[in-house]
């Protein structure tokens, strides 16, 4: 396995293999169409619904963070539940997010220079303005993967492994990550690339990803669940703000619906109910704006979540198409008709 091998033939689904999942409409006319793949698996891992080509390989990107957190815990990372949630998160870099990441490093007598993720500013304008006004530059603590990398360092420190190479594919910690992914997703990644944060990015099928996340989502209700999966599940729900941010989609879904939620770059999303019923989505064009709508709608259509509970959540996280100074709604994001007909 290697990154970007010339001539390598592992690709995500083509447009012809994919399904229309959502439309953007304006004045009643379909303006844009989001195509992709989606799969729902049962608590036992069997496929309940499939749209497009979920058996094809994708890069799960940050949806792998809960698996990576399990690997860090297996390797001996001694971190708080709050820090576990941050390790699972793609956070927005608020001061509190940064504080938690910094506390993990401080406990190991390390500083942010040990993190291998890029430096960033906080994502929210208010936080960024205050950050800059205080005379601060970009910081690795504000990067959305800082919690994951801090947990990696904590595990590496416990094991006495080399700190400088913890993010490299053949480091013992990253081999542990790969073992967790193979065990939970029941697949061996066909290729391993490099993620935006610098850590390895294994590729698996969307179905395998859903199957793996199902084991984590149901960990608090299964006697045979790994203790670290239980810890990850509980931490994500107890500290949902750390996984994303107050008012952000993953946090809202977990706080309001009790559904484990994890986004990934390039239009990937995982939603797992506590019984293990899980939906995985990959939007082919890489846009994430339709993923929550389609995934939550499938869970509601199959009775996994209450339709009455869904409406206020969608109002918070699915933004209307607006126009003019007053922000009047002039269009909408809605499910594609073919998908509606199947629900």
PLY file of the C-alpha trace (Angstrom):
ply
format ascii 1.0
element vertex 343
property float x
property float y
property float z
element edge 342
property int vertex1
property int vertex2
end_header
0.00 0.00 0.00
1.29 3.45 -0.83
0.18 6.97 -1.52
-0.73 8.06 -5.04
0.95 5.27 -6.96
1.03 6.07 -10.70
-1.34 3.80 -12.54
-3.06 2.57 -9.38
-6.65 1.63 -10.23
-8.47 2.02 -6.90
-11.07 4.71 -7.53
-14.31 5.87 -5.99
-17.53 5.29 -7.90
-18.02 6.99 -11.24
-20.94 9.34 -11.87
-22.63 6.59 -13.88
-22.50 4.29 -10.85
-23.85 6.87 -8.43
-27.34 7.93 -7.36
-28.97 11.35 -7.27
-29.26 12.12 -3.57
-30.22 15.79 -3.33
-31.28 18.78 -5.42
-30.80 22.49 -4.98
-33.82 24.30 -6.34
-34.39 27.97 -7.15
-37.80 29.29 -8.22
-38.96 25.68 -8.38
-36.26 24.78 -10.90
-33.53 22.25 -10.15
-30.32 24.27 -10.22
-27.78 21.73 -8.92
-27.75 18.00 -8.30
-25.67 16.17 -5.71
-24.89 12.59 -6.66
-23.10 9.98 -4.65
-23.53 6.78 -2.67
-25.21 5.94 0.61
-25.64 2.78 2.63
-27.51 1.81 5.78
-26.36 -1.18 7.80
-28.19 -3.03 10.56
-26.73 -3.63 14.04
-25.36 -6.96 12.80
-23.58 -5.27 9.89
-25.93 -6.49 7.17
-26.95 -4.01 4.47
-30.49 -2.64 4.85
-30.40 -0.02 2.09
-27.92 0.82 -0.65
-27.87 3.74 -3.07
-25.28 4.22 -5.76
-22.15 2.12 -5.31
-21.28 1.91 -1.60
-19.14 -1.18 -2.20
-16.60 1.00 -4.00
-13.50 2.29 -2.23
-13.44 5.80 -0.74
-11.12 7.80 1.48
-13.12 8.14 4.70
-10.95 11.09 5.74
-11.90 12.42 9.19
-14.68 9.89 9.68
-11.81 7.60 10.67
-11.04 9.66 13.78
-13.12 7.52 16.17
-11.18 4.47 14.96
-7.90 6.36 15.33
-8.93 7.36 18.87
-9.56 3.70 19.71
-6.05 2.92 18.45
-4.55 5.67 20.61
-6.37 4.29 23.66
-5.25 0.74 22.84
-1.70 2.01 22.67
-1.99 3.49 26.14
-2.97 7.14 25.69
-3.97 8.37 29.15
-6.36 11.20 28.32
-9.61 12.54 29.73
-13.02 11.75 28.19
-13.13 15.36 26.98
-9.82 14.82 25.20
-11.11 11.54 23.73
-14.02 13.46 22.20
-11.62 16.04 20.82
-9.49 13.24 19.34
-12.61 12.05 17.50
-13.46 15.53 16.31
-13.04 17.86 13.38
-13.35 20.88 15.61
-13.57 24.57 14.77
-10.61 25.71 16.83
-12.35 27.68 19.57
-10.26 28.67 22.61
-11.76 25.75 24.54
-10.86 23.28 21.79
-7.31 24.60 21.85
-7.15 24.40 25.64
-8.10 20.72 25.68
-5.50 19.84 23.04
-2.87 21.85 24.91
-3.72 20.10 28.18
-3.04 16.69 26.61
0.37 17.88 25.45
1.19 19.51 28.77
0.45 16.29 30.64
3.10 14.62 28.48
5.51 17.57 28.95
5.20 18.42 25.26
4.30 21.63 23.44
2.43 22.32 20.17
5.62 22.13 18.12
5.42 18.34 18.47
2.11 18.24 16.57
2.52 17.23 12.92
-0.73 18.84 11.77
-0.65 22.27 10.03
-1.18 25.55 11.83
-4.51 27.35 11.44
-6.63 30.19 12.72
-9.91 29.50 14.57
-12.68 28.93 12.04
-15.31 31.23 13.49
-14.88 34.91 12.70
-15.33 36.07 16.30
-12.71 33.66 17.59
-10.33 34.52 14.77
-10.68 38.28 15.36
-9.97 37.85 19.07
-7.07 35.52 18.29
-5.45 38.01 15.93
-6.22 40.99 18.18
-4.30 39.23 20.93
-1.27 39.20 18.64
-1.35 35.47 18.03
-0.31 33.77 14.81
-1.73 30.60 13.31
-1.38 27.68 15.72
-1.45 23.93 15.33
-3.79 23.79 18.33
-6.51 25.49 16.25
-6.24 23.02 13.38
-9.30 20.78 13.27
-7.25 17.60 13.83
-5.20 18.82 16.81
-7.10 16.59 19.23
-6.35 13.48 17.20
-2.68 14.37 16.93
-2.43 15.17 20.65
-3.88 11.72 21.42
-1.40 10.16 18.99
1.42 11.84 20.90
0.06 10.71 24.27
-0.01 7.10 23.06
3.43 7.38 21.51
4.83 8.81 24.74
3.32 5.96 26.78
4.88 3.33 24.53
8.25 5.03 24.32
8.04 5.12 20.55
9.73 7.79 18.47
7.79 11.05 18.72
9.12 12.69 15.56
7.65 10.04 13.22
4.33 9.26 14.95
2.32 10.37 11.87
4.22 8.23 9.36
2.52 5.19 7.88
4.98 2.59 9.19
5.19 3.96 12.74
4.00 1.39 15.33
1.10 3.66 16.29
-0.13 3.93 12.71
0.12 0.16 12.34
-2.16 -0.07 15.39
-4.59 2.34 13.68
-4.62 0.13 10.59
-5.32 -2.95 12.73
-8.31 -1.22 14.33
-9.70 -0.19 10.94
-9.29 -3.71 9.55
-10.89 -5.25 12.62
-13.88 -2.92 12.80
-14.55 -2.43 9.08
-13.74 -6.06 8.25
-11.64 -4.95 5.28
-7.96 -4.48 4.54
-7.42 -0.99 3.07
-6.35 -1.31 -0.56
-4.38 1.92 -0.50
-3.13 4.38 2.13
-2.74 8.02 1.18
-1.87 11.07 3.27
-4.64 13.11 4.88
-4.74 16.90 5.02
-3.43 16.78 8.59
-0.41 14.72 7.55
-1.56 11.42 9.08
-2.10 8.28 6.97
-5.42 8.11 5.11
-6.49 4.48 4.54
-9.18 3.79 1.93
-12.04 1.32 2.48
-15.48 0.79 1.02
-18.38 2.94 2.21
-20.13 -0.25 3.36
-17.12 -1.36 5.37
-16.89 2.09 6.93
-20.56 1.96 7.95
-20.10 -1.52 9.39
-17.14 -0.37 11.46
-18.89 2.73 12.79
-21.90 0.61 13.70
-19.72 -1.29 16.18
-18.71 1.99 17.83
-22.23 3.46 17.81
-23.64 0.38 19.55
-20.73 -0.05 21.99
-22.67 1.14 25.03
-25.38 -1.46 24.45
-23.26 -4.52 23.57
-21.68 -6.79 26.15
-18.96 -7.83 23.72
-17.93 -4.27 22.84
-14.31 -3.26 23.27
-13.91 -0.97 26.27
-12.18 1.63 24.13
-15.12 1.72 21.70
-17.39 2.22 24.70
-15.16 5.09 25.85
-15.20 6.74 22.41
-18.98 6.42 22.10
-19.66 7.87 25.54
-17.11 10.67 25.18
-18.51 11.82 21.84
-22.03 12.04 23.26
-21.02 13.55 26.61
-18.73 16.15 25.05
-20.40 16.66 21.68
-19.18 20.27 21.56
-15.59 18.98 21.38
-16.31 16.82 18.33
-17.35 19.78 16.20
-18.52 22.95 17.97
-21.57 24.58 19.53
-24.22 24.94 16.82
-22.24 22.89 14.30
-23.86 19.95 12.53
-22.20 16.97 14.23
-22.65 18.52 17.66
-26.32 19.38 17.05
-27.12 15.86 15.81
-25.51 14.24 18.84
-26.98 16.64 21.39
-30.52 16.75 19.95
-30.94 13.23 18.58
-28.44 11.08 20.51
-27.07 9.82 17.19
-23.30 9.44 16.91
-22.15 11.75 14.11
-18.84 12.22 12.34
-18.12 14.17 9.19
-15.18 13.76 6.86
-13.72 15.91 4.12
-14.89 15.50 0.52
-18.54 14.90 1.37
-18.29 11.91 3.72
-20.60 11.50 6.73
-21.34 8.77 9.28
-24.43 8.69 11.50
-24.86 5.81 13.96
-27.83 5.20 16.24
-27.21 3.65 19.64
-28.61 0.30 18.50
-25.94 0.22 15.78
-28.10 1.13 12.78
-25.71 3.27 10.76
-25.79 5.38 7.60
-22.69 6.28 5.61
-22.74 8.86 2.81
-20.23 9.91 0.18
-21.17 12.89 -1.99
-19.27 12.41 -5.22
-18.41 16.06 -5.87
-16.91 16.44 -2.39
-19.50 18.92 -1.13
-20.85 18.25 2.33
-23.96 20.43 2.23
-26.39 17.62 1.35
-24.94 14.83 3.48
-26.81 15.52 6.72
-30.14 15.95 4.95
-29.93 12.66 3.07
-28.49 10.61 5.95
-30.93 11.89 8.58
-33.86 11.47 6.19
-32.98 7.82 5.66
-32.78 7.21 9.43
-36.16 8.89 9.88
-37.76 7.04 6.97
-36.74 3.73 8.51
-38.03 4.72 11.96
-34.60 4.91 13.59
-35.23 8.51 14.64
-38.57 10.25 15.15
-39.69 12.40 12.21
-41.00 15.02 14.65
-37.56 15.27 16.25
-35.89 15.59 12.86
-37.55 18.81 11.66
-36.03 21.17 14.26
-32.60 19.60 13.78
-32.71 20.09 10.00
-33.75 23.71 10.56
-30.56 24.23 12.57
-28.09 22.54 10.24
-29.51 22.67 6.68
-29.31 26.20 5.35
-31.94 27.56 2.91
-31.05 29.14 -0.42
-31.41 32.88 0.16
-31.28 36.09 -1.85
-31.29 39.84 -1.22
-30.26 42.05 1.67
-32.99 40.64 3.91
-31.93 37.07 3.29
-35.29 35.94 1.96
-35.54 32.26 1.07
-35.52 31.86 -2.71
-34.74 28.18 -3.03
-34.09 25.03 -1.06
-31.96 21.95 -0.60
-34.19 18.91 -0.88
-33.99 15.19 -1.45
-33.79 14.07 -5.07
-37.03 12.65 -6.39
-35.59 9.18 -7.06
-34.41 9.00 -3.45
-37.76 10.21 -2.16
-39.52 7.54 -4.16
-37.42 4.83 -2.49
-37.88 6.03 1.08
0 1
1 2
2 3
3 4
4 5
5 6
6 7
7 8
8 9
9 10
10 11
11 12
12 13
13 14
14 15
15 16
16 17
17 18
18 19
19 20
20 21
21 22
22 23
23 24
24 25
25 26
26 27
27 28
28 29
29 30
30 31
31 32
32 33
33 34
34 35
35 36
36 37
37 38
38 39
39 40
40 41
41 42
42 43
43 44
44 45
45 46
46 47
47 48
48 49
49 50
50 51
51 52
52 53
53 54
54 55
55 56
56 57
57 58
58 59
59 60
60 61
61 62
62 63
63 64
64 65
65 66
66 67
67 68
68 69
69 70
70 71
71 72
72 73
73 74
74 75
75 76
76 77
77 78
78 79
79 80
80 81
81 82
82 83
83 84
84 85
85 86
86 87
87 88
88 89
89 90
90 91
91 92
92 93
93 94
94 95
95 96
96 97
97 98
98 99
99 100
100 101
101 102
102 103
103 104
104 105
105 106
106 107
107 108
108 109
109 110
110 111
111 112
112 113
113 114
114 115
115 116
116 117
117 118
118 119
119 120
120 121
121 122
122 123
123 124
124 125
125 126
126 127
127 128
128 129
129 130
130 131
131 132
132 133
133 134
134 135
135 136
136 137
137 138
138 139
139 140
140 141
141 142
142 143
143 144
144 145
145 146
146 147
147 148
148 149
149 150
150 151
151 152
152 153
153 154
154 155
155 156
156 157
157 158
158 159
159 160
160 161
161 162
162 163
163 164
164 165
165 166
166 167
167 168
168 169
169 170
170 171
171 172
172 173
173 174
174 175
175 176
176 177
177 178
178 179
179 180
180 181
181 182
182 183
183 184
184 185
185 186
186 187
187 188
188 189
189 190
190 191
191 192
192 193
193 194
194 195
195 196
196 197
197 198
198 199
199 200
200 201
201 202
202 203
203 204
204 205
205 206
206 207
207 208
208 209
209 210
210 211
211 212
212 213
213 214
214 215
215 216
216 217
217 218
218 219
219 220
220 221
221 222
222 223
223 224
224 225
225 226
226 227
227 228
228 229
229 230
230 231
231 232
232 233
233 234
234 235
235 236
236 237
237 238
238 239
239 240
240 241
241 242
242 243
243 244
244 245
245 246
246 247
247 248
248 249
249 250
250 251
251 252
252 253
253 254
254 255
255 256
256 257
257 258
258 259
259 260
260 261
261 262
262 263
263 264
264 265
265 266
266 267
267 268
268 269
269 270
270 271
271 272
272 273
273 274
274 275
275 276
276 277
277 278
278 279
279 280
280 281
281 282
282 283
283 284
284 285
285 286
286 287
287 288
288 289
289 290
290 291
291 292
292 293
293 294
294 295
295 296
296 297
297 298
298 299
299 300
300 301
301 302
302 303
303 304
304 305
305 306
306 307
307 308
308 309
309 310
310 311
311 312
312 313
313 314
314 315
315 316
316 317
317 318
318 319
319 320
320 321
321 322
322 323
323 324
324 325
325 326
326 327
327 328
328 329
329 330
330 331
331 332
332 333
333 334
334 335
335 336
336 337
337 338
338 339
339 340
340 341
341 342
